[in-house]
């Protein structure tokens, strides 16, 4: 296994808008693995518990949703990370709603993503999205607004997929340039890998088999659902990320997802949800603030 040498750059975050200000030459560190995280922070929560969650996970690259530009800057300062806050796009709910934090330098910008230099021989493209939350078709099934898989696909295709298409186009461009790709986000739509014939037979997901269009398009674009790669059985390992809040009529599902391309020299070794001490999560943090579970995937760097 090659020990990649990475220059880790401490940063001074200037709230005036500079995103990658650097200080003195950093020490050289060796990294054998990279942790990628997706996390909807819940906009109404305070900064301190959010920062504690990020520190506890040890994530190196983080796609955030419901994170204002000011909060992103605060998180970057607390972690001594690089960062980029995205303006409003069709795939993001508002100006400064999504962003990326990175232990490693950011070298290029897309409308919905960035390029990150993990080491001198490896740059990756990282995208993050926060798609339209309503209409949320699982709630529509619950409430009797829709009753068939066809209605669910039609609704999602009309309301959510058009905002995601530009991201697919950017991912295709990044892949054509040879970048390995990570896609993180709160997709506000279930995965077609979860609403299967098997789960329908077990009366999960209202007994429906649905080919949800956003996740289906990501699979067709060549990306791999990290959680399903490690836990391919959705009936026994649902991996729900919505929601940490408990209610009698709530509908629980997996809408916070990390995708990656199959890349030589970078192997998925672990993936865990992040929640509070009373949650069914792989990583637990006291005072966990969000209504979404976070998700952290670990990738081994090797020959």
N, C-alpha and C positions, 0 to 999 in steps of 0.2 A: 504494500500500500504506500502510495506517495504521500509524503507530508507536505501539504500545500502551505506555503508561507504567505501570509496575508498581512498587508499593512493596514492596521486598524487606526482610523483617524479620529481622535477626539475632536469635538466641534464646539464652537461657541455659537449658540443659536440666537440670531438677532430677530426680535419680534417685528422688525420693520419689513421683513419679507425675504431676506437672504436665506437660502435654503441649505447651503452647503459650505458655510464658512469654516475654515480649518485653522487650528492653532499650530504649535510647533510640530516638528517631525515626530511621528508617533513611534512607539516601540514596535518591533516585529513580533507577531504571535503566530503560532501554528494552529490550524484548525483541521480537524478530521471529520467534522460533520457540520451541517447547517440546519438550523431549526426555522421553519416557516410557519407563521401564525396568521389566522384570520380572526378578527374580533370586532363585534359590534359593541361599542362601549356603553351604549344608552346615553343619549345626549344630556339628559337631566342629572346625571351623576357628577360627583366632584372629581377633581384631578388626582388626589392622593391615592384613593383605593384603585383607580385605574392604573396608575403607575406601579403600584404594588403588584397587581396582577401581571403586568408585563415583565417586571423584574423576576417574579417567582417562576415564570415559564422559561426564562433564559432564551427567549426567541431572538433570532438574529435578523430576520426579515419579517415585518408585520404589516399586513393590510388591515387598516382600521376603517370602520364605518360609524356614522353618527359622531364623528370627531371633527370639531371645528378647527380652523387653521390655528387659532390660539391654543387650543388644547393639544394639537399635534406638536406645536413648537415646545410647549411645556413638557410633553412626554419625551421629545427628542433631547431637550436639555437635561432632563432627569436621567436618561439612559446614556447620554453622550453619543447619540446616534445622528446620522444624516436623516433628512426627511424631505418629503414633498407633499404638499396639499393640492388636491385637484379642484379646479373650478367646476361649476355645474356642467354636466354633460348629459346626454340621453340615458346614460347608465348610472348616473349618480343623482340623488334626490335634490341636492341643492349645492350652492357655492360653498366650498369648504366642508362638505359632508364626508368626504373620504380622503384617505391619504396613506402614505407608505413611510414606515420607519425602517432604517437599515443600519446595521452595524458597519456595513461595507459602503464604500463610496458609490454615489449615484452618478452615472456618466452620461445619461441621455434621457430624454423625456418623450413619452407618447401622450396622447390626449387622455388615456385611461391607464397609463402604466409608466414604468421607468426601466432603464437598464442599470443593473447593479454589477460592479466588478467584485466578485468573490475572491479571486486571486488573479495573478497576471495572465493565467491561461484560461480563465473561466469567467465569462460574463453571462448573466441571465436576464431575461425580460420578465418583469413582475407586474401583473395587472390586478386591480382591485375594483369591485363594483358594489353598488347598493341599489338594487333594482326596485321597481315600483311595488309597493306593498299591497295595494288594493286595486282591483278586487283580488282577494286571496281565496283561491278556489277551494282549498280544504275547508275554510269556513263556509263557503257557499254550499259545499256538500252537506255540511253539518246543519245548515239553516234551511236546506231544501230549495235553495235558489237554482242549483243545478243537480242533475241526477245521473248523468252519463259521462264516461270518459271523453267522449267526443266534445261535449260542452266544455269540459275543463280545458282540453287542448285548444279549442277555439278561443276561449276567453284569454288564456295565457298568451296565445299567438298574437291576438289583437292588442292586448294591453301591455305586455311585458317584453315580448321578444323584439319588437322594433327598436327599443332602447338598447338592447344588447347587441344587435347586429353590428354596429360600428366597432365594438370590442372584438368581435370575431374577425372583422377585417384587419384590425391592428395586430391581432395574434397571428393571422396568416402572414402579414408582412414580416413580423418578427421571426417566424419560423422560416420564411423564405431567405432571411438573412443569416440563418444558422444559429439563432439564439435558442437555448433551452428556455422553456416558458413555464412560469407559475401563474395561476389564476386563483385569486382569493376573493371572498366576498360574502355578503348577505344577499342571497339571490331572491329571497322572498318567494320562492317557488320550490316545491319538492323535486326530488330526483327521479328520473324514470328508472333508475337502478334500484329504487326502493318500492315503488308502487308496481309490483310484479305480479305475475300469475300466482306465484307461491304465496305472497303476502295476502293477495285477494282471497285465495282459498282458505287462509287462516283468519279471514274476516278482519284483517288489518286494513287501515286506510279505507274504511267504509266498504270493504270488499271490492275495491276497484283496481283495475290494472290500467295505468295511465302512462303514456309516453310523453312526459312533460317536455315541451319544446326547447327550453333553454339548455337543460342538461343533455338532452339528446343531441343538440347541435354541437355542444362542447365535445362530446364523445366522437362525433363524426369528424370534428376538426383534428382529432388525434390526441386529445388530452386524456389523462387518466385521473379518475376520482380517487384521491389518496386513501380516503377512509374505506371505500369499497375494495380497493386493492388489498388492504390488510384484513378487512372483514367482509368477504364476499356474500355472506348470508344475511340478507336484510331482515328475515323473519326472526332470527335469533340475536342479531346485532343491529338494531335499528339506528343507533347512533344519533338520537334526537338532539338537536341544538336549540330548537324552539319548543318550549321556553323553560327558563328556570322557575318561573312563577307557576303556582299550582291553583287550578280552578276546576270546578266540577265539569264545566262544559268546554274546557280548553281542548284544542286539537294539537297534539304534539308531533313534530316532524323534524326532518334534517334539512335545513335551508342554508346553513353556514358551511361552506365547502372549500377545500383546497384541491386544486387540480394541478397536474404537472405533466410534462412530456417525458417520454422514455428517453433518458439521456445517458450515454456511456460515461461511466465514472461517477455517477451520482445515483445512489440506490436508497429507496425508501426503506427505513428500518423500524420506524415506530410512529404511531399517531395516537393522540390522546385528546379528549375533551377537557375543558377547563371550567371549573365551577366552584361553588362554595362547599364548606365542610359537610353539609347535609345533602349535597347533590350527588347523583351517580356520575361522578366525573373522574377521569384518570389523574388529573392534577387539581388539587383543591387549595383554595386561598381564603383565609379568614376575611370576612367582610366583603366577599365577592359582590360587586355592585350591579352587574348587568342583568338584563332579562334574557339575553342570549348566552348559551354556552360558547366559550372560545374553543378553538381547535388548533393544535400544534402538531406539525409533522416534522420528523427528523430524517435527514438525508445524509447518508455516509458518503464522503468523498474518497474515491479510491481510483486505482488504475483504470 
